[in-house]
């Protein structure tokens, strides 16, 4: 009789153990990976452009950037992400009339536009501007440098530094 009770208790314990160990665990939700719109927040100021293997640094005493601007647009800009859906893009058009004494023409374009972040590409639909974040792997809300490759715009390719990499700092 004792043998039957021990056997019965063993079976009940095994069934109880199997029923509790077979339940499904809650699915593991991964932490968000990549850059968020919030990470981009703040003012990003142009520092340099690498185009066709040549570095063009921002320097008011240098005419290299101004010379490049004679043939191309979108060579220099600042970005101010004012919200998670809106960016203020500030563009300088310099060098259209360069003299030996320096730049005698200077104009600005300053506009608030809606943007979206798709993985690591900033898209500004109003002007069809697409900028790939080149340092996306190491970028977070504490980053002070952002590298952006110009993938496309509403201007014809011959008028923009297509595939040029812009360096901006916060």
N, C-alpha and C positions, 0 to 999 in steps of 0.2 A: 504494500500500500504506500509506503513512504517513497518507494521508487517511482510510483505513478504520480505522486504529488510533485516530486522533484522534476520529473519529466514534463508535467503540465506547466509548472512555473517557468521552466526553461523555455518552453514554446511561447508562453505569454510574453516573457521578457524579450525574446527574439522578435516577435511580431511588433511589440511596442518600439523596439529599437529601430526596426526597419521602417516603420511608418513615420518616425520623426526624422530619420536621416535621409529620407527620400524626398523631402520637400524641396522645392526649387528656391534657390537664393534670389534675392532681388538683383536685377541686372545692374552691373557696374556702369555708372555713367561717367565717361571720361571727363576730365577737366577740359575746358575750352583750350584749343591749341591755336596758336597763331595770334595775329594782331587783331585787336578790337578797335572800334571807332573811338572809344574812350582813350586808348593808348596814344592816339594821334593828337589829342587835345593840346592847344597852345599855338604859339607863333613860331614858325620855322623860317629861318632867314637864309637866303642863298649865300653859299660860300664858293662853290666852284662847279664847273661843268667839264666832264671828260667826253670829248666828241672826236671820233675817228682817231683815238689814241693820243690826243693832245689835251692837256689840262689847261683850262682857262679859269684862273683864279679871279675872285672879285678884288679888284684893286683900282681905285679911282685914278691912279697915275699911269695905268697900263692901257694901251690902246688895243690889245689883243681881243678883249671881249667886245669892244666897240667895233672893231674890224669884222668880227664874226657876225655881229648884228646887222651889218650892211646887207648880208645875203640871207640871213635866217631870222625867224621870229621864235618866240618861246625860248630864248637863250638864258634868260634870267627871270626868276620869279620867287616870291615869298608866299607861304601858305599860312593862314591862320584858321585853325579848326575851332570855330566858335560854338559848335554843338556837335552832337553825334550824327547830324544830317546835313549840316551847312558848313561850308568853307568859304573864307574870304581869300580870293586869289589876287595878289598884287603883282603886277608885271611892270617892269621897266623896259621901255624901248629906248635904247641908247645907241649912239653911233651912226644914226642914219645920215648925219651930216658932220663928219669928223674933220676937224682942222688940225694943223700941226700944234696948235695951242691947247687942244683937248676937244671935248665934246661940246658942240654948240647947239645940239638938239637933244631934248630930254622930254619924254612924255610918259604918262602912267596910265595903267588900266587897273581899276580897283573895283571889284564887284563881288557880291555875296552870291554863291551858287550852291545848289544842292549837290551832294556827292553820295556815293555808296562805296563800301569796301567789300570787294569780292575776293575772298581768300587773302592774297597779298597784293591786290591791284586796286588802286584808288581810281574810281571812275567818276568823272564830272560830265554828265550827259549833255548839258547845255552847250558845251563847246567840244564834245566828243573827245575829251582829254583822258588818256589812260596812262597811269604812272605805276610801274611795278616797283614794289619795295624790295630792293636788292638785299638789304641786311635784315630780312624778315625773321630769320632764325634766331637772331640775338636781340631783336627789338622788343621792348616792353614800355610800360608807362614811365619808366625812369630814364629812358634813352634820351640822349642829347644830340645824336647825329642820325640823320635819315638819308639813305641813298635811294634815289628814284630814277628808274630808267623810263624814258619817254617811249611808250609803245605806239601811240597814235594820237591824232587830233583831227579837227575838222579842216585844218589847212592841208594843202597838198604837201606831199612828202618832201619835195625839193625846197620847201620854205621853212622846215623845222629840223632841229638836230635829232632826227629819228634815231632811236637806240642810244642816244647820249645819256650819260649817267650824271645826274645832278646831286650834289652834296649840299644839304641844308642843316643848319644847327638850331637848337632851341635856346 
